[in-house]
Amino acid sequence: MKNTLLGSLYLSLAASIWGGMYVVVKVVVGIVPPLELVWLRYVIALVALLMIGAITKQSWYVAKRGWLLIVMIGFIGNTISIVTQEAGTMLSSAQMGAIITSTTPAFMVLFARMILKEKITARKAISIVLATIGVCVIVGTSQIDPSNQLGGLSLIIAALTWSLMSVLVKRVPGQYSQIVVTSYSILVAIILLTPFTLERLTKLDFQAIMHPSIWGGLLYLGVISTACGFLLWNRGLQKLNASSGGLFFFFQPIVGTFLGWLLLGEQIGLSFWMGTALIFIGVLLVIREDKPQKKTITVVK
């Protein structure tokens, strides 16, 4: 039960942080283009994680078998998924992005079944359906442009790769600290993105970047959204089934929509609260289902 509650808390915080990220991105992306923004937030995140690792005296040793998984996580999740998400967001509408992103938990259930042999229970299926309907109610579908096929395809790739990465995190041996795993996977992404980003960085308007709203936004995206967000997500997945953990991803559109209303003056109505209620019901169903599983594991240990 303790693992279930801690895992739920970590995943809820991570998804909530990412929901708030979009408000910050709206401010920063006008000065720092998406690809350069991803690279900069990763560099800032890596520095923050290295500092945390040094303070907490982490062991940075990883065996060869562990490295393969870490490189796959960095390549599939931190590189392909994030870049295709940025591209898809640029090439499609916000509504389409929210709806396609909401398929992530469903893909996680499928990958968890194929890779981790987790059972797809009726309760999990109902939870995902309820939460997905909740997202659709929140964002609506009336303004979606079906002609944005390239953006939609890019977002589907982002959802697929993030789901696969989240399941692969469960395969990382438990003796490795998530601080170490997250740091190395982000380093992999930096190495892969640097050849495509280095020349573009020289063209940035550094005078504009020095404005408090921009460098403050970069710090938030690097330290809070990336370093803390990835760390919380990975830790949460270690404490819950991958198929159950994916459902907490639905907190992202809730927080994003709410902060858009609170800080940017965007309108929300009854549909927001109806969709939020459906998402919470889906999440509660998963938490209740994980209770007996965690008790069983505790008894075996």
Secondary structure, DSSP 8 states (H G I E B T S, - for coil): -HHHHHHHHHHHHHHHHHHHHHHHHHHHTTTS-HHHHHHHHHHHHHHHHHHHHHHTT------HHHHHHHHHHIIIIIIIIHHHHHHHHHHS-HHHHHHHHTTHHHHHHHHHHHHS-----HHHHHHHHHHHHHHHHHH-STT--TT-HHHHHHHHHHHHHHHHHHHHHTTS-TTS-HHHHHHHHHHHHHHHHHHHHHHHHTTS-HHHHTSHHHHHHHHIIIIIIIIIHHHHHHHHHHHS-HHHHGGGGGHHHHHHHHHHHHHH-----HHHHHHHHHHHHHHHHHHHHHHHHHHHHHHH-
